[in-house]
Amino acid sequence: MGRKALIGLAIVMILMGALWIGQGLGIIKWPASSFMIGRPEWSWNGSALVLVGAVMLWFARRR
């Protein structure tokens, strides 16, 4: 996988994780039918995804 692809994937992971955190905490209520809204376990899952994405981004930028 190329460097640009890794950076792109890492950014998508960080953004998706941030969405999950917002939904899990009830801050983001989009889409309205989402089963993740107000469920704190999704904020933990989102935090883990942001962390993995940030580590991937750091490694991709070091290469």
mmCIF file of the N, C-alpha and C atoms, coordinates in Angstrom:
data_MODEL
# 
_entry.id   MODEL 
# 
loop_
_atom_site.group_PDB 
_atom_site.id 
_atom_site.type_symbol 
_atom_site.label_atom_id 
_atom_site.label_alt_id 
_atom_site.label_comp_id 
_atom_site.label_asym_id 
_atom_site.label_entity_id 
_atom_site.label_seq_id 
_atom_site.pdbx_PDB_ins_code 
_atom_site.Cartn_x 
_atom_site.Cartn_y 
_atom_site.Cartn_z 
_atom_site.occupancy 
_atom_site.B_iso_or_equiv 
_atom_site.pdbx_formal_charge 
_atom_site.auth_seq_id 
_atom_site.auth_comp_id 
_atom_site.auth_asym_id 
_atom_site.auth_atom_id 
_atom_site.pdbx_PDB_model_num 
ATOM 1   N N  . MET A 1 1  ? 0.845   -1.170 0.000  1.00 0.00 ? 1  MET A N  1 
ATOM 2   C CA . MET A 1 1  ? 0.000   0.000  0.000  1.00 0.00 ? 1  MET A CA 1 
ATOM 3   C C  . MET A 1 1  ? 0.891   1.234  0.000  1.00 0.00 ? 1  MET A C  1 
ATOM 4   N N  . GLY A 1 2  ? 0.578   2.176  -0.838 1.00 0.00 ? 2  GLY A N  1 
ATOM 5   C CA . GLY A 1 2  ? 1.388   3.375  -0.955 1.00 0.00 ? 2  GLY A CA 1 
ATOM 6   C C  . GLY A 1 2  ? 1.204   4.336  0.211  1.00 0.00 ? 2  GLY A C  1 
ATOM 7   N N  . ARG A 1 3  ? 2.146   5.234  0.296  1.00 0.00 ? 3  ARG A N  1 
ATOM 8   C CA . ARG A 1 3  ? 2.152   6.205  1.397  1.00 0.00 ? 3  ARG A CA 1 
ATOM 9   C C  . ARG A 1 3  ? 0.897   7.080  1.377  1.00 0.00 ? 3  ARG A C  1 
ATOM 10  N N  . LYS A 1 4  ? 0.517   7.568  0.196  1.00 0.00 ? 4  LYS A N  1 
ATOM 11  C CA . LYS A 1 4  ? -0.668  8.421  0.097  1.00 0.00 ? 4  LYS A CA 1 
ATOM 12  C C  . LYS A 1 4  ? -1.932  7.660  0.471  1.00 0.00 ? 4  LYS A C  1 
ATOM 13  N N  . ALA A 1 5  ? -2.001  6.395  0.098  1.00 0.00 ? 5  ALA A N  1 
ATOM 14  C CA . ALA A 1 5  ? -3.167  5.577  0.452  1.00 0.00 ? 5  ALA A CA 1 
ATOM 15  C C  . ALA A 1 5  ? -3.248  5.373  1.963  1.00 0.00 ? 5  ALA A C  1 
ATOM 16  N N  . LEU A 1 6  ? -2.119  5.151  2.606  1.00 0.00 ? 6  LEU A N  1 
ATOM 17  C CA . LEU A 1 6  ? -2.104  5.002  4.064  1.00 0.00 ? 6  LEU A CA 1 
ATOM 18  C C  . LEU A 1 6  ? -2.537  6.283  4.755  1.00 0.00 ? 6  LEU A C  1 
ATOM 19  N N  . ILE A 1 7  ? -2.051  7.410  4.266  1.00 0.00 ? 7  ILE A N  1 
ATOM 20  C CA . ILE A 1 7  ? -2.440  8.698  4.848  1.00 0.00 ? 7  ILE A CA 1 
ATOM 21  C C  . ILE A 1 7  ? -3.945  8.919  4.668  1.00 0.00 ? 7  ILE A C  1 
ATOM 22  N N  . GLY A 1 8  ? -4.459  8.620  3.485  1.00 0.00 ? 8  GLY A N  1 
ATOM 23  C CA . GLY A 1 8  ? -5.895  8.763  3.232  1.00 0.00 ? 8  GLY A CA 1 
ATOM 24  C C  . GLY A 1 8  ? -6.728  7.863  4.126  1.00 0.00 ? 8  GLY A C  1 
ATOM 25  N N  . LEU A 1 9  ? -6.316  6.614  4.273  1.00 0.00 ? 9  LEU A N  1 
ATOM 26  C CA . LEU A 1 9  ? -7.024  5.675  5.132  1.00 0.00 ? 9  LEU A CA 1 
ATOM 27  C C  . LEU A 1 9  ? -6.985  6.139  6.585  1.00 0.00 ? 9  LEU A C  1 
ATOM 28  N N  . ALA A 1 10 ? -5.844  6.631  7.032  1.00 0.00 ? 10 ALA A N  1 
ATOM 29  C CA . ALA A 1 10 ? -5.709  7.112  8.410  1.00 0.00 ? 10 ALA A CA 1 
ATOM 30  C C  . ALA A 1 10 ? -6.641  8.298  8.661  1.00 0.00 ? 10 ALA A C  1 
ATOM 31  N N  . ILE A 1 11 ? -6.737  9.206  7.713  1.00 0.00 ? 11 ILE A N  1 
ATOM 32  C CA . ILE A 1 11 ? -7.614  10.371 7.872  1.00 0.00 ? 11 ILE A CA 1 
ATOM 33  C C  . ILE A 1 11 ? -9.073  9.934  7.928  1.00 0.00 ? 11 ILE A C  1 
ATOM 34  N N  . VAL A 1 12 ? -9.452  8.993  7.083  1.00 0.00 ? 12 VAL A N  1 
ATOM 35  C CA . VAL A 1 12 ? -10.829 8.476  7.107  1.00 0.00 ? 12 VAL A CA 1 
ATOM 36  C C  . VAL A 1 12 ? -11.119 7.817  8.452  1.00 0.00 ? 12 VAL A C  1 
ATOM 37  N N  . MET A 1 13 ? -10.161 7.048  8.972  1.00 0.00 ? 13 MET A N  1 
ATOM 38  C CA . MET A 1 13 ? -10.344 6.400  10.271 1.00 0.00 ? 13 MET A CA 1 
ATOM 39  C C  . MET A 1 13 ? -10.516 7.427  11.386 1.00 0.00 ? 13 MET A C  1 
ATOM 40  N N  . ILE A 1 14 ? -9.733  8.484  11.352 1.00 0.00 ? 14 ILE A N  1 
ATOM 41  C CA . ILE A 1 14 ? -9.833  9.529  12.384 1.00 0.00 ? 14 ILE A CA 1 
ATOM 42  C C  . ILE A 1 14 ? -11.195 10.222 12.310 1.00 0.00 ? 14 ILE A C  1 
ATOM 43  N N  . LEU A 1 15 ? -11.637 10.565 11.109 1.00 0.00 ? 15 LEU A N  1 
ATOM 44  C CA . LEU A 1 15 ? -12.931 11.225 10.954 1.00 0.00 ? 15 LEU A CA 1 
ATOM 45  C C  . LEU A 1 15 ? -14.087 10.315 11.366 1.00 0.00 ? 15 LEU A C  1 
ATOM 46  N N  . MET A 1 16 ? -14.025 9.044  10.989 1.00 0.00 ? 16 MET A N  1 
ATOM 47  C CA . MET A 1 16 ? -15.075 8.102  11.360 1.00 0.00 ? 16 MET A CA 1 
ATOM 48  C C  . MET A 1 16 ? -15.095 7.897  12.874 1.00 0.00 ? 16 MET A C  1 
ATOM 49  N N  . GLY A 1 17 ? -13.914 7.795  13.467 1.00 0.00 ? 17 GLY A N  1 
ATOM 50  C CA . GLY A 1 17 ? -13.833 7.652  14.918 1.00 0.00 ? 17 GLY A CA 1 
ATOM 51  C C  . GLY A 1 17 ? -14.423 8.853  15.634 1.00 0.00 ? 17 GLY A C  1 
ATOM 52  N N  . ALA A 1 18 ? -14.162 10.051 15.106 1.00 0.00 ? 18 ALA A N  1 
ATOM 53  C CA . ALA A 1 18 ? -14.725 11.263 15.702 1.00 0.00 ? 18 ALA A CA 1 
ATOM 54  C C  . ALA A 1 18 ? -16.256 11.256 15.604 1.00 0.00 ? 18 ALA A C  1 
ATOM 55  N N  . LEU A 1 19 ? -16.779 10.778 14.485 1.00 0.00 ? 19 LEU A N  1 
ATOM 56  C CA . LEU A 1 19 ? -18.233 10.654 14.332 1.00 0.00 ? 19 LEU A CA 1 
ATOM 57  C C  . LEU A 1 19 ? -18.792 9.682  15.367 1.00 0.00 ? 19 LEU A C  1 
ATOM 58  N N  . TRP A 1 20 ? -18.146 8.539  15.542 1.00 0.00 ? 20 TRP A N  1 
ATOM 59  C CA . TRP A 1 20 ? -18.589 7.550  16.526 1.00 0.00 ? 20 TRP A CA 1 
ATOM 60  C C  . TRP A 1 20 ? -18.559 8.117  17.936 1.00 0.00 ? 20 TRP A C  1 
ATOM 61  N N  . ILE A 1 21 ? -17.518 8.883  18.258 1.00 0.00 ? 21 ILE A N  1 
ATOM 62  C CA . ILE A 1 21 ? -17.433 9.506  19.586 1.00 0.00 ? 21 ILE A CA 1 
ATOM 63  C C  . ILE A 1 21 ? -18.614 10.462 19.776 1.00 0.00 ? 21 ILE A C  1 
ATOM 64  N N  . GLY A 1 22 ? -18.845 11.306 18.788 1.00 0.00 ? 22 GLY A N  1 
ATOM 65  C CA . GLY A 1 22 ? -19.949 12.257 18.877 1.00 0.00 ? 22 GLY A CA 1 
ATOM 66  C C  . GLY A 1 22 ? -21.306 11.585 18.998 1.00 0.00 ? 22 GLY A C  1 
ATOM 67  N N  . GLN A 1 23 ? -21.513 10.515 18.244 1.00 0.00 ? 23 GLN A N  1 
ATOM 68  C CA . GLN A 1 23 ? -22.776 9.791  18.332 1.00 0.00 ? 23 GLN A CA 1 
ATOM 69  C C  . GLN A 1 23 ? -22.907 9.078  19.679 1.00 0.00 ? 23 GLN A C  1 
ATOM 70  N N  . GLY A 1 24 ? -21.840 8.458  20.123 1.00 0.00 ? 24 GLY A N  1 
ATOM 71  C CA . GLY A 1 24 ? -21.887 7.733  21.391 1.00 0.00 ? 24 GLY A CA 1 
ATOM 72  C C  . GLY A 1 24 ? -22.179 8.643  22.571 1.00 0.00 ? 24 GLY A C  1 
ATOM 73  N N  . LEU A 1 25 ? -21.676 9.859  22.519 1.00 0.00 ? 25 LEU A N  1 
ATOM 74  C CA . LEU A 1 25 ? -21.915 10.818 23.597 1.00 0.00 ? 25 LEU A CA 1 
ATOM 75  C C  . LEU A 1 25 ? -23.229 11.586 23.427 1.00 0.00 ? 25 LEU A C  1 
ATOM 76  N N  . GLY A 1 26 ? -23.910 11.371 22.293 1.00 0.00 ? 26 GLY A N  1 
ATOM 77  C CA . GLY A 1 26 ? -25.177 12.042 22.043 1.00 0.00 ? 26 GLY A CA 1 
ATOM 78  C C  . GLY A 1 26 ? -25.020 13.461 21.538 1.00 0.00 ? 26 GLY A C  1 
ATOM 79  N N  . ILE A 1 27 ? -23.813 13.845 21.133 1.00 0.00 ? 27 ILE A N  1 
ATOM 80  C CA . ILE A 1 27 ? -23.561 15.190 20.619 1.00 0.00 ? 27 ILE A CA 1 
ATOM 81  C C  . ILE A 1 27 ? -24.003 15.297 19.161 1.00 0.00 ? 27 ILE A C  1 
ATOM 82  N N  . ILE A 1 28 ? -23.693 14.260 18.386 1.00 0.00 ? 28 ILE A N  1 
ATOM 83  C CA . ILE A 1 28 ? -24.059 14.219 16.969 1.00 0.00 ? 28 ILE A CA 1 
ATOM 84  C C  . ILE A 1 28 ? -25.239 13.267 16.825 1.00 0.00 ? 28 ILE A C  1 
ATOM 85  N N  . LYS A 1 29 ? -26.340 13.775 16.343 1.00 0.00 ? 29 LYS A N  1 
ATOM 86  C CA . LYS A 1 29 ? -27.544 12.957 16.189 1.00 0.00 ? 29 LYS A CA 1 
ATOM 87  C C  . LYS A 1 29 ? -27.851 12.739 14.708 1.00 0.00 ? 29 LYS A C  1 
ATOM 88  N N  . TRP A 1 30 ? -26.799 12.421 13.963 1.00 0.00 ? 30 TRP A N  1 
ATOM 89  C CA . TRP A 1 30 ? -26.931 12.168 12.525 1.00 0.00 ? 30 TRP A CA 1 
ATOM 90  C C  . TRP A 1 30 ? -26.298 10.841 12.190 1.00 0.00 ? 30 TRP A C  1 
ATOM 91  N N  . PRO A 1 31 ? -26.912 10.026 11.412 1.00 0.00 ? 31 PRO A N  1 
ATOM 92  C CA . PRO A 1 31 ? -28.305 10.081 10.981 1.00 0.00 ? 31 PRO A CA 1 
ATOM 93  C C  . PRO A 1 31 ? -29.241 9.790  12.155 1.00 0.00 ? 31 PRO A C  1 
ATOM 94  N N  . ALA A 1 32 ? -30.428 10.335 12.094 1.00 0.00 ? 32 ALA A N  1 
ATOM 95  C CA . ALA A 1 32 ? -31.362 10.258 13.221 1.00 0.00 ? 32 ALA A CA 1 
ATOM 96  C C  . ALA A 1 32 ? -31.720 8.822  13.591 1.00 0.00 ? 32 ALA A C  1 
ATOM 97  N N  . SER A 1 33 ? -31.636 7.909  12.639 1.00 0.00 ? 33 SER A N  1 
ATOM 98  C CA . SER A 1 33 ? -32.011 6.516  12.891 1.00 0.00 ? 33 SER A CA 1 
ATOM 99  C C  . SER A 1 33 ? -30.837 5.657  13.358 1.00 0.00 ? 33 SER A C  1 
ATOM 100 N N  . SER A 1 34 ? -29.689 6.255  13.635 1.00 0.00 ? 34 SER A N  1 
ATOM 101 C CA . SER A 1 34 ? -28.500 5.485  14.009 1.00 0.00 ? 34 SER A CA 1 
ATOM 102 C C  . SER A 1 34 ? -28.679 4.817  15.365 1.00 0.00 ? 34 SER A C  1 
ATOM 103 N N  . PHE A 1 35 ? -28.271 3.567  15.446 1.00 0.00 ? 35 PHE A N  1 
ATOM 104 C CA . PHE A 1 35 ? -28.351 2.814  16.693 1.00 0.00 ? 35 PHE A CA 1 
ATOM 105 C C  . PHE A 1 35 ? -27.236 3.200  17.662 1.00 0.00 ? 35 PHE A C  1 
ATOM 106 N N  . MET A 1 36 ? -26.275 4.009  17.237 1.00 0.00 ? 36 MET A N  1 
ATOM 107 C CA . MET A 1 36 ? -25.134 4.380  18.068 1.00 0.00 ? 36 MET A CA 1 
ATOM 108 C C  . MET A 1 36 ? -25.396 5.623  18.932 1.00 0.00 ? 36 MET A C  1 
ATOM 109 N N  . ILE A 1 37 ? -26.444 6.369  18.640 1.00 0.00 ? 37 ILE A N  1 
ATOM 110 C CA . ILE A 1 37 ? -26.691 7.626  19.340 1.00 0.00 ? 37 ILE A CA 1 
ATOM 111 C C  . ILE A 1 37 ? -27.006 7.359  20.803 1.00 0.00 ? 37 ILE A C  1 
ATOM 112 N N  . GLY A 1 38 ? -26.233 8.010  21.673 1.00 0.00 ? 38 GLY A N  1 
ATOM 113 C CA . GLY A 1 38 ? -26.448 7.892  23.103 1.00 0.00 ? 38 GLY A CA 1 
ATOM 114 C C  . GLY A 1 38 ? -25.943 6.603  23.724 1.00 0.00 ? 38 GLY A C  1 
ATOM 115 N N  . ARG A 1 39 ? -25.146 5.832  22.990 1.00 0.00 ? 39 ARG A N  1 
ATOM 116 C CA . ARG A 1 39 ? -24.604 4.569  23.510 1.00 0.00 ? 39 ARG A CA 1 
ATOM 117 C C  . ARG A 1 39 ? -23.119 4.768  23.793 1.00 0.00 ? 39 ARG A C  1 
ATOM 118 N N  . PRO A 1 40 ? -22.726 4.916  25.052 1.00 0.00 ? 40 PRO A N  1 
ATOM 119 C CA . PRO A 1 40 ? -21.343 5.266  25.404 1.00 0.00 ? 40 PRO A CA 1 
ATOM 120 C C  . PRO A 1 40 ? -20.282 4.290  24.896 1.00 0.00 ? 40 PRO A C  1 
ATOM 121 N N  . GLU A 1 41 ? -20.633 3.038  24.689 1.00 0.00 ? 41 GLU A N  1 
ATOM 122 C CA . GLU A 1 41 ? -19.623 2.093  24.181 1.00 0.00 ? 41 GLU A CA 1 
ATOM 123 C C  . GLU A 1 41 ? -19.102 2.506  22.809 1.00 0.00 ? 41 GLU A C  1 
ATOM 124 N N  . TRP A 1 42 ? -19.931 3.225  22.049 1.00 0.00 ? 42 TRP A N  1 
ATOM 125 C CA . TRP A 1 42 ? -19.480 3.684  20.733 1.00 0.00 ? 42 TRP A CA 1 
ATOM 126 C C  . TRP A 1 42 ? -18.485 4.830  20.842 1.00 0.00 ? 42 TRP A C  1 
ATOM 127 N N  . SER A 1 43 ? -18.543 5.575  21.930 1.00 0.00 ? 43 SER A N  1 
ATOM 128 C CA . SER A 1 43 ? -17.520 6.608  22.117 1.00 0.00 ? 43 SER A CA 1 
ATOM 129 C C  . SER A 1 43 ? -16.172 5.958  22.414 1.00 0.00 ? 43 SER A C  1 
ATOM 130 N N  . TRP A 1 44 ? -16.188 4.834  23.122 1.00 0.00 ? 44 TRP A N  1 
ATOM 131 C CA . TRP A 1 44 ? -14.935 4.094  23.365 1.00 0.00 ? 44 TRP A CA 1 
ATOM 132 C C  . TRP A 1 44 ? -14.406 3.471  22.067 1.00 0.00 ? 44 TRP A C  1 
ATOM 133 N N  . ASN A 1 45 ? -15.306 2.886  21.278 1.00 0.00 ? 45 ASN A N  1 
ATOM 134 C CA . ASN A 1 45 ? -14.894 2.322  19.985 1.00 0.00 ? 45 ASN A CA 1 
ATOM 135 C C  . ASN A 1 45 ? -14.321 3.410  19.082 1.00 0.00 ? 45 ASN A C  1 
ATOM 136 N N  . GLY A 1 46 ? -14.969 4.574  19.072 1.00 0.00 ? 46 GLY A N  1 
ATOM 137 C CA . GLY A 1 46 ? -14.484 5.692  18.275 1.00 0.00 ? 46 GLY A CA 1 
ATOM 138 C C  . GLY A 1 46 ? -13.128 6.188  18.740 1.00 0.00 ? 46 GLY A C  1 
ATOM 139 N N  . SER A 1 47 ? -12.928 6.214  20.051 1.00 0.00 ? 47 SER A N  1 
ATOM 140 C CA . SER A 1 47 ? -11.631 6.630  20.587 1.00 0.00 ? 47 SER A CA 1 
ATOM 141 C C  . SER A 1 47 ? -10.523 5.697  20.134 1.00 0.00 ? 47 SER A C  1 
ATOM 142 N N  . ALA A 1 48 ? -10.821 4.398  20.157 1.00 0.00 ? 48 ALA A N  1 
ATOM 143 C CA . ALA A 1 48 ? -9.830  3.412  19.707 1.00 0.00 ? 48 ALA A CA 1 
ATOM 144 C C  . ALA A 1 48 ? -9.529  3.597  18.221 1.00 0.00 ? 48 ALA A C  1 
ATOM 145 N N  . LEU A 1 49 ? -10.567 3.853  17.422 1.00 0.00 ? 49 LEU A N  1 
ATOM 146 C CA . LEU A 1 49 ? -10.365 4.044  15.982 1.00 0.00 ? 49 LEU A CA 1 
ATOM 147 C C  . LEU A 1 49 ? -9.548  5.304  15.703 1.00 0.00 ? 49 LEU A C  1 
ATOM 148 N N  . VAL A 1 50 ? -9.811  6.387  16.442 1.00 0.00 ? 50 VAL A N  1 
ATOM 149 C CA . VAL A 1 50 ? -9.026  7.616  16.290 1.00 0.00 ? 50 VAL A CA 1 
ATOM 150 C C  . VAL A 1 50 ? -7.568  7.349  16.648 1.00 0.00 ? 50 VAL A C  1 
ATOM 151 N N  . LEU A 1 51 ? -7.337  6.610  17.721 1.00 0.00 ? 51 LEU A N  1 
ATOM 152 C CA . LEU A 1 51 ? -5.971  6.307  18.146 1.00 0.00 ? 51 LEU A CA 1 
ATOM 153 C C  . LEU A 1 51 ? -5.231  5.486  17.090 1.00 0.00 ? 51 LEU A C  1 
ATOM 154 N N  . VAL A 1 52 ? -5.872  4.456  16.564 1.00 0.00 ? 52 VAL A N  1 
ATOM 155 C CA . VAL A 1 52 ? -5.238  3.638  15.521 1.00 0.00 ? 52 VAL A CA 1 
ATOM 156 C C  . VAL A 1 52 ? -4.971  4.484  14.273 1.00 0.00 ? 52 VAL A C  1 
ATOM 157 N N  . GLY A 1 53 ? -5.924  5.315  13.888 1.00 0.00 ? 53 GLY A N  1 
ATOM 158 C CA . GLY A 1 53 ? -5.737  6.183  12.728 1.00 0.00 ? 53 GLY A CA 1 
ATOM 159 C C  . GLY A 1 53 ? -4.598  7.170  12.927 1.00 0.00 ? 53 GLY A C  1 
ATOM 160 N N  . ALA A 1 54 ? -4.481  7.714  14.135 1.00 0.00 ? 54 ALA A N  1 
ATOM 161 C CA . ALA A 1 54 ? -3.407  8.672  14.418 1.00 0.00 ? 54 ALA A CA 1 
ATOM 162 C C  . ALA A 1 54 ? -2.038  7.983  14.368 1.00 0.00 ? 54 ALA A C  1 
ATOM 163 N N  . VAL A 1 55 ? -1.959  6.777  14.883 1.00 0.00 ? 55 VAL A N  1 
ATOM 164 C CA . VAL A 1 55 ? -0.687  6.031  14.830 1.00 0.00 ? 55 VAL A CA 1 
ATOM 165 C C  . VAL A 1 55 ? -0.339  5.707  13.386 1.00 0.00 ? 55 VAL A C  1 
ATOM 166 N N  . MET A 1 56 ? -1.342  5.291  12.598 1.00 0.00 ? 56 MET A N  1 
ATOM 167 C CA . MET A 1 56 ? -1.099  5.016  11.174 1.00 0.00 ? 56 MET A CA 1 
ATOM 168 C C  . MET A 1 56 ? -0.620  6.260  10.451 1.00 0.00 ? 56 MET A C  1 
ATOM 169 N N  . LEU A 1 57 ? -1.245  7.396  10.745 1.00 0.00 ? 57 LEU A N  1 
ATOM 170 C CA . LEU A 1 57 ? -0.849  8.650  10.106 1.00 0.00 ? 57 LEU A CA 1 
ATOM 171 C C  . LEU A 1 57 ? 0.577   9.021  10.482 1.00 0.00 ? 57 LEU A C  1 
ATOM 172 N N  . TRP A 1 58 ? 0.922   8.845  11.736 1.00 0.00 ? 58 TRP A N  1 
ATOM 173 C CA . TRP A 1 58 ? 2.288   9.147  12.195 1.00 0.00 ? 58 TRP A CA 1 
ATOM 174 C C  . TRP A 1 58 ? 3.307   8.276  11.475 1.00 0.00 ? 58 TRP A C  1 
ATOM 175 N N  . PHE A 1 59 ? 3.019   6.959  11.395 1.00 0.00 ? 59 PHE A N  1 
ATOM 176 C CA . PHE A 1 59 ? 3.954   6.074  10.710 1.00 0.00 ? 59 PHE A CA 1 
ATOM 177 C C  . PHE A 1 59 ? 4.034   6.365  9.217  1.00 0.00 ? 59 PHE A C  1 
ATOM 178 N N  . ALA A 1 60 ? 2.913   6.676  8.589  1.00 0.00 ? 60 ALA A N  1 
ATOM 179 C CA . ALA A 1 60 ? 2.903   6.947  7.152  1.00 0.00 ? 60 ALA A CA 1 
ATOM 180 C C  . ALA A 1 60 ? 3.708   8.217  6.842  1.00 0.00 ? 60 ALA A C  1 
ATOM 181 N N  . ARG A 1 61 ? 3.614   9.208  7.709  1.00 0.00 ? 61 ARG A N  1 
ATOM 182 C CA . ARG A 1 61 ? 4.345   10.453 7.472  1.00 0.00 ? 61 ARG A CA 1 
ATOM 183 C C  . ARG A 1 61 ? 5.838   10.299 7.744  1.00 0.00 ? 61 ARG A C  1 
ATOM 184 N N  . ARG A 1 62 ? 6.225   9.322  8.564  1.00 0.00 ? 62 ARG A N  1 
ATOM 185 C CA . ARG A 1 62 ? 7.652   9.089  8.864  1.00 0.00 ? 62 ARG A CA 1 
ATOM 186 C C  . ARG A 1 62 ? 8.374   8.423  7.716  1.00 0.00 ? 62 ARG A C  1 
ATOM 187 N N  . ARG A 1 63 ? 7.643   7.641  6.908  1.00 0.00 ? 63 ARG A N  1 
ATOM 188 C CA . ARG A 1 63 ? 8.262   6.867  5.824  1.00 0.00 ? 63 ARG A CA 1 
ATOM 189 C C  . ARG A 1 63 ? 8.880   7.747  4.779  1.00 0.00 ? 63 ARG A C  1 
# 
